[in-house]
Amino acid sequence: MADRALHIGVDGRELVGRATGVGRYLVEVLRAWASDPDFPHRVTVVLPSPPRTHLRTMSDRISWLVDESAGSGTWWEQTRLPRALRKCAIDVLFAAGYTAPVRVACPFVVALYDVSFYAHPEWFLRREGMRRRWLSWLAARRAKSIITISQFSADEIVRWLGVPRERIRIAAPGSPPPGDLHERRRREPLVLFVGSLFNRRHIPDLLHAFALTLPRVPDAKLVLVGDNRTNPPIDPAALATDLGIASHVTWRQYIDDDALEALYSEARVFAFLSDYEGFAMTPMEAIALGTPPVLLDTPVAREVYADAALFVPAEPDRIAHALETLLVDDGAHGALMAAGRKRLEVYSWTESADVIRRALEQAARTPA
């Protein structure tokens, strides 16, 4: 417990516009703080534009300060945010999105969910990669502590940023509440992918694997949900046409949360084939709503999901076999879902929010 009640500032840029993974993480942390009757601190979330409507009434303990301006990215973070923090007499800042103001007057804790821009600079445009690497390195050096979401990411931060391991705290995402376990016995033969489309997420391999699956499961459908951020560009619709599967493939760049939950509840299989993630939250969302995942076999996927997923290499025939297994084999599907529900019990937003609270309390004891 802190020696006194603090005024915690939060960089809320990720809470405006369309929901992002960082935004979802931050919302759940704020909800956990708001619902904790013993949470002693006052929180002010500073944003460049008004937050989504449902957030404004989260709790009387959380205030929303809109410092509106034409720019809402790095320029806002480096100029408007530090001034707003000073005016509010913030004691400590939670910089929830990889970077922090260079001239922030108060101590701060920064969240680094992964360091893909260091480990794989080829995935980023040159200017964007340089900006991310410089600002995250500077924030990590100056932060009182660093929050990350898996042991894998902690090791990567030590490796690429040279941060001592004792300055890093792991606050993994909590699991969503499980859906109705009395779901219908057999779902539609729908394969679902949710997440921004990056090259590291092997969308072409997924499409090729789905094409191999169709002759054996001819009524199967594949739905991709996410904005296209591939570089060099990949056009999933054109690739589906070239493979002769366009009538079975739907790509939606964005859908709202209600529609997304409905898709999770309808799908039979979730596919997420990523080379590099800090955690990967969408497979957890799928498990909570009764959809077992097929994941690329990586150390972080094994760490997070253990026996609650089928793991495959980036080989279309092996991916196709896993998709077909879960599409047609009720026994395999049920066994994986049972393991998934048990895995959900490992992750708690309450515990993760408490890790962040304690890091902020410790940071506030030492001047910036």
C-alpha positions as CSV (number, residue, x, y, z in Angstrom):
1,M,0.0,0.0,0.0
2,A,1.2,3.5,-0.8
3,D,2.0,5.8,2.1
4,R,-0.6,8.2,0.9
5,A,-3.4,8.4,-1.7
6,L,-1.9,9.3,-5.1
7,H,-3.2,11.2,-8.1
8,I,-2.4,8.8,-10.9
9,G,-2.3,10.1,-14.4
10,V,-2.9,7.8,-17.4
11,D,-2.1,8.4,-21.0
12,G,-5.4,7.6,-22.6
13,R,-4.6,8.0,-26.3
14,E,-5.5,4.3,-27.0
15,L,-9.1,4.9,-25.7
16,V,-10.2,7.1,-28.5
17,G,-11.3,6.0,-32.0
18,R,-11.4,2.3,-32.8
19,A,-10.5,-0.2,-30.1
20,T,-6.9,-1.5,-30.1
21,G,-5.2,-4.2,-28.2
22,V,-3.5,-1.7,-26.0
23,G,-6.8,0.1,-25.5
24,R,-8.6,-3.1,-24.5
25,Y,-5.8,-3.8,-22.0
26,L,-6.0,-0.3,-20.5
27,V,-9.8,-0.4,-20.2
28,E,-9.7,-3.7,-18.2
29,V,-7.0,-2.3,-15.9
30,L,-9.1,0.8,-15.3
31,R,-12.2,-1.3,-14.7
32,A,-10.3,-3.4,-12.1
33,W,-9.2,-0.3,-10.3
34,A,-12.7,1.1,-10.4
35,S,-14.3,-2.0,-9.0
36,D,-11.8,-2.5,-6.2
37,P,-13.4,-1.1,-3.0
38,D,-9.9,-0.8,-1.4
39,F,-8.3,1.1,-4.3
40,P,-7.1,4.3,-2.5
41,H,-6.0,6.5,-5.4
42,R,-7.6,9.1,-7.7
43,V,-7.1,8.5,-11.4
44,T,-7.2,11.1,-14.2
45,V,-7.1,9.8,-17.8
46,V,-5.8,12.4,-20.2
47,L,-6.9,12.1,-23.8
48,P,-6.6,14.1,-27.1
49,S,-10.4,13.6,-27.8
50,P,-13.4,12.4,-25.9
51,P,-13.4,8.7,-24.9
52,R,-15.9,6.2,-26.2
53,T,-19.3,6.9,-24.5
54,H,-19.5,3.7,-22.3
55,L,-16.2,4.6,-20.6
56,R,-17.2,8.0,-19.2
57,T,-19.4,6.5,-16.5
58,M,-17.0,3.8,-15.4
59,S,-16.5,5.1,-11.9
60,D,-16.4,8.3,-9.9
61,R,-12.8,7.5,-9.0
62,I,-11.8,8.0,-12.6
63,S,-11.8,11.4,-14.2
64,W,-11.5,12.1,-18.0
65,L,-9.6,15.1,-19.1
66,V,-9.8,15.9,-22.8
67,D,-6.9,18.1,-24.0
68,E,-8.2,18.4,-27.5
69,S,-5.9,19.3,-30.4
70,A,-5.6,18.6,-34.2
71,G,-2.8,16.1,-33.6
72,S,-3.3,13.1,-31.4
73,G,-0.2,11.0,-31.8
74,T,3.4,11.5,-30.8
75,W,3.1,15.3,-31.1
76,W,0.2,15.4,-28.6
77,E,2.0,13.0,-26.3
78,Q,5.2,15.0,-26.3
79,T,3.7,18.5,-26.0
80,R,0.1,18.6,-24.7
81,L,0.2,15.6,-22.4
82,P,3.0,16.8,-20.1
83,R,1.4,20.2,-19.7
84,A,-1.9,18.6,-18.8
85,L,-0.2,16.4,-16.2
86,R,1.5,19.4,-14.6
87,K,-1.8,21.4,-14.5
88,C,-3.5,18.4,-12.8
89,A,-0.7,18.0,-10.2
90,I,-0.3,14.3,-11.2
91,D,1.9,12.4,-8.8
92,V,2.8,9.5,-11.1
93,L,2.0,8.6,-14.7
94,F,1.0,5.2,-16.2
95,A,2.3,5.5,-19.8
96,A,0.2,2.6,-21.2
97,G,1.3,2.6,-24.8
98,Y,5.1,1.9,-25.2
99,T,6.3,5.5,-24.9
100,A,6.2,8.5,-22.5
101,P,6.7,12.2,-22.8
102,V,10.4,13.1,-22.8
103,R,9.8,16.1,-20.6
104,V,7.3,14.6,-18.1
105,A,7.8,16.2,-14.7
106,C,6.5,13.3,-12.6
107,P,7.8,9.7,-12.2
108,F,6.2,7.2,-14.5
109,V,5.8,3.6,-15.3
110,V,5.7,2.5,-19.0
111,A,4.0,-0.5,-20.6
112,L,6.0,-2.3,-23.3
113,Y,3.9,-5.2,-24.6
114,D,6.5,-6.4,-27.1
115,V,9.6,-5.1,-28.8
116,S,8.9,-6.3,-32.4
117,F,10.2,-3.0,-33.8
118,Y,13.7,-4.0,-32.4
119,A,13.6,-7.7,-33.0
120,H,12.2,-7.4,-36.5
121,P,12.8,-3.9,-37.9
122,E,12.1,-5.2,-41.4
123,W,8.4,-5.3,-40.5
124,F,8.2,-1.5,-40.1
125,L,8.5,1.4,-42.4
126,R,11.9,3.0,-41.8
127,R,10.7,6.2,-40.3
128,E,8.0,4.5,-38.2
129,G,10.5,1.9,-36.9
130,M,13.1,4.6,-36.0
131,R,10.4,6.6,-34.1
132,R,9.2,3.5,-32.1
133,R,12.7,2.3,-31.3
134,W,14.0,5.8,-30.1
135,L,11.0,6.7,-28.0
136,S,10.5,3.3,-26.4
137,W,14.2,3.1,-25.6
138,L,14.1,6.5,-24.0
139,A,11.0,5.7,-22.0
140,A,12.4,2.4,-20.8
141,R,15.6,4.0,-19.7
142,R,13.8,6.8,-17.7
143,A,10.8,4.8,-16.3
144,K,10.9,3.7,-12.7
145,S,9.7,0.3,-13.9
146,I,8.4,-1.4,-17.0
147,I,5.2,-3.4,-17.3
148,T,5.0,-6.2,-19.8
149,I,2.7,-9.1,-20.4
150,S,4.7,-12.3,-20.6
151,Q,8.0,-13.8,-19.6
152,F,8.9,-13.9,-23.3
153,S,8.4,-10.2,-23.6
154,A,10.4,-9.5,-20.4
155,D,13.3,-11.5,-21.8
156,E,13.1,-9.6,-25.1
157,I,13.1,-6.2,-23.4
158,V,16.3,-7.3,-21.5
159,R,17.8,-8.5,-24.7
160,W,17.1,-5.6,-27.0
161,L,16.9,-2.6,-24.6
162,G,19.5,-3.6,-22.0
163,V,17.1,-3.1,-19.1
164,P,17.9,-4.9,-15.9
165,R,15.4,-7.7,-15.3
166,E,14.5,-6.5,-11.8
167,R,13.0,-3.3,-13.3
168,I,10.4,-5.3,-15.3
169,R,7.1,-6.5,-13.9
170,I,4.8,-8.9,-15.6
171,A,1.1,-8.1,-15.7
172,A,-0.4,-10.5,-18.2
173,P,-3.9,-9.7,-19.6
174,G,-6.7,-11.2,-17.6
175,S,-9.0,-13.8,-19.2
176,P,-12.5,-12.7,-20.4
177,P,-15.4,-14.2,-18.5
178,P,-16.3,-17.5,-20.0
179,G,-19.4,-17.6,-22.2
180,D,-22.4,-19.9,-21.8
181,L,-21.0,-23.4,-21.4
182,H,-24.4,-24.8,-22.5
183,E,-23.7,-23.9,-26.1
184,R,-25.1,-25.9,-29.0
185,R,-23.3,-29.2,-29.6
186,R,-22.0,-28.4,-33.0
187,R,-21.2,-25.0,-34.4
188,E,-21.0,-23.8,-38.0
189,P,-17.8,-24.9,-39.9
190,L,-16.4,-21.4,-39.6
191,V,-12.7,-20.6,-39.2
192,L,-12.1,-17.1,-37.6
193,F,-9.1,-14.8,-37.5
194,V,-9.2,-11.6,-35.5
195,G,-6.4,-9.1,-35.3
196,S,-4.6,-6.5,-37.5
197,L,-3.3,-8.1,-40.6
198,F,0.5,-8.0,-40.3
199,N,3.0,-10.0,-42.4
200,R,4.2,-11.8,-39.3
201,R,0.7,-13.3,-38.9
202,H,1.0,-15.5,-42.0
203,I,-2.3,-14.6,-43.7
204,P,-1.2,-16.2,-47.0
205,D,-0.4,-19.4,-45.2
206,L,-3.8,-19.4,-43.5
207,L,-5.5,-18.9,-46.9
208,H,-3.5,-21.6,-48.5
209,A,-4.3,-24.0,-45.6
210,F,-8.0,-23.1,-45.8
211,A,-7.9,-23.9,-49.6
212,L,-6.5,-27.4,-48.7
213,T,-9.2,-27.9,-46.1
214,L,-12.2,-27.0,-48.3
215,P,-12.2,-30.3,-50.4
216,R,-12.6,-32.2,-47.1
217,V,-15.0,-29.7,-45.5
218,P,-16.8,-28.2,-48.5
219,D,-19.2,-26.0,-46.5
220,A,-16.4,-24.4,-44.4
221,K,-16.1,-20.6,-44.3
222,L,-13.1,-18.3,-43.3
223,V,-13.7,-14.9,-41.8
224,L,-10.8,-12.4,-41.3
225,V,-11.4,-9.4,-39.1
226,G,-8.8,-6.7,-38.9
227,D,-7.3,-3.7,-40.7
228,N,-4.6,-4.4,-43.3
229,R,-1.3,-3.3,-42.0
230,T,0.9,-5.5,-44.1
231,N,4.2,-4.2,-45.4
232,P,5.0,-5.1,-48.2
233,P,1.2,-5.2,-48.9
234,I,-0.8,-8.4,-49.0
235,D,-4.3,-8.3,-50.5
236,P,-6.2,-11.2,-48.8
237,A,-9.2,-10.8,-51.1
238,A,-7.1,-11.0,-54.2
239,L,-5.2,-14.0,-52.9
240,A,-8.5,-15.8,-52.0
241,T,-9.6,-15.2,-55.6
242,D,-6.4,-16.6,-57.0
243,L,-6.8,-19.7,-54.9
244,G,-10.4,-20.1,-56.1
245,I,-11.9,-19.8,-52.6
246,A,-13.3,-16.2,-52.7
247,S,-16.9,-17.4,-52.2
248,H,-15.8,-19.0,-48.9
249,V,-13.8,-16.1,-47.5
250,T,-14.9,-12.9,-45.9
251,W,-12.7,-10.0,-44.9
252,R,-14.0,-7.3,-42.6
253,Q,-11.6,-4.5,-41.7
254,Y,-13.6,-3.5,-38.6
255,I,-16.7,-4.6,-36.7
256,D,-18.1,-3.5,-33.3
257,D,-17.7,-5.5,-30.1
258,D,-21.2,-7.0,-30.3
259,A,-20.7,-8.3,-33.8
260,L,-17.3,-9.6,-32.9
261,E,-18.6,-11.5,-29.9
262,A,-21.3,-13.0,-32.1
263,L,-18.6,-14.2,-34.6
264,Y,-16.6,-15.7,-31.7
265,S,-19.7,-17.5,-30.6
266,E,-20.5,-18.9,-34.1
267,A,-17.0,-20.0,-35.1
268,R,-15.8,-23.6,-34.7
269,V,-12.1,-22.8,-34.9
270,F,-9.9,-19.7,-34.3
271,A,-6.7,-19.4,-36.3
272,F,-3.9,-17.1,-35.2
273,L,-0.5,-17.8,-36.9
274,S,1.8,-15.2,-35.6
275,D,5.6,-15.3,-35.5
276,Y,5.9,-12.6,-32.8
277,E,3.5,-11.4,-30.1
278,G,3.8,-10.2,-26.5
279,F,0.9,-12.4,-25.5
280,A,-1.9,-12.5,-28.2
281,M,-5.2,-11.7,-26.5
282,T,-7.6,-12.7,-29.3
283,P,-7.1,-16.4,-28.9
284,M,-8.0,-16.0,-25.2
285,E,-11.2,-14.2,-26.2
286,A,-12.0,-17.0,-28.6
287,I,-11.5,-19.7,-25.9
288,A,-13.8,-17.7,-23.5
289,L,-16.6,-17.9,-26.1
290,G,-16.2,-21.6,-26.9
291,T,-13.8,-21.5,-29.9
292,P,-10.5,-23.4,-29.6
293,P,-7.4,-21.9,-31.3
294,V,-4.8,-23.1,-33.8
295,L,-1.6,-21.2,-33.1
296,L,1.8,-21.0,-34.7
297,D,4.2,-22.9,-32.5
298,T,6.3,-20.2,-30.8
299,P,7.8,-19.9,-27.3
300,V,5.3,-17.2,-26.3
301,A,2.3,-19.2,-27.6
302,R,3.4,-22.2,-25.6
303,E,4.0,-20.0,-22.5
304,V,0.5,-18.4,-22.6
305,Y,-1.7,-21.2,-23.9
306,A,0.0,-24.4,-22.8
307,D,-2.3,-27.3,-23.7
308,A,-5.3,-25.1,-24.7
309,A,-4.3,-24.8,-28.4
310,L,-3.2,-26.8,-31.3
311,F,0.3,-25.7,-32.3
312,V,1.5,-25.8,-35.9
313,P,4.5,-24.8,-38.0
314,A,4.0,-22.2,-40.8
315,E,3.3,-25.0,-43.3
316,P,-0.1,-24.9,-45.1
317,D,-0.6,-28.7,-45.1
318,R,0.1,-28.9,-41.3
319,I,-2.2,-25.9,-40.6
320,A,-4.9,-27.5,-42.8
321,H,-4.7,-30.7,-40.8
322,A,-5.3,-28.8,-37.6
323,L,-8.2,-26.8,-39.0
324,E,-9.8,-30.0,-40.4
325,T,-9.4,-31.8,-37.0
326,L,-11.2,-29.1,-35.1
327,L,-13.8,-28.6,-37.8
328,V,-14.9,-32.3,-37.9
329,D,-13.7,-34.1,-34.8
330,D,-16.1,-33.4,-31.9
331,G,-13.9,-35.3,-29.4
332,A,-10.8,-33.2,-30.2
333,H,-12.8,-30.0,-30.2
334,G,-14.3,-30.8,-26.8
335,A,-11.0,-31.8,-25.2
336,L,-9.3,-28.7,-26.4
337,M,-12.2,-26.5,-25.1
338,A,-12.0,-28.2,-21.7
339,A,-8.3,-27.4,-21.5
340,G,-9.0,-23.9,-22.6
341,R,-11.6,-23.3,-19.9
342,K,-9.0,-24.5,-17.3
343,R,-6.4,-22.2,-18.8
344,L,-8.7,-19.2,-18.4
345,E,-8.4,-19.6,-14.7
346,V,-4.7,-18.7,-14.8
347,Y,-5.2,-15.1,-15.8
348,S,-6.8,-12.4,-13.8
349,W,-7.3,-8.7,-14.5
350,T,-7.6,-8.0,-10.8
351,E,-4.1,-9.4,-10.2
352,S,-2.6,-7.7,-13.2
353,A,-4.1,-4.3,-12.2
354,D,-2.7,-4.8,-8.7
355,V,0.8,-5.4,-10.2
356,I,0.5,-2.1,-12.1
357,R,-0.9,-0.2,-9.0
358,R,2.0,-1.4,-6.9
359,A,4.5,-0.4,-9.5
360,L,3.0,3.1,-9.6
361,E,3.0,3.4,-5.8
362,Q,6.7,2.4,-5.7
363,A,7.5,4.9,-8.5
364,A,5.8,7.7,-6.7
365,R,8.0,7.3,-3.7
366,T,11.0,8.4,-5.8
367,P,11.1,11.8,-7.6
368,A,11.4,11.8,-11.3
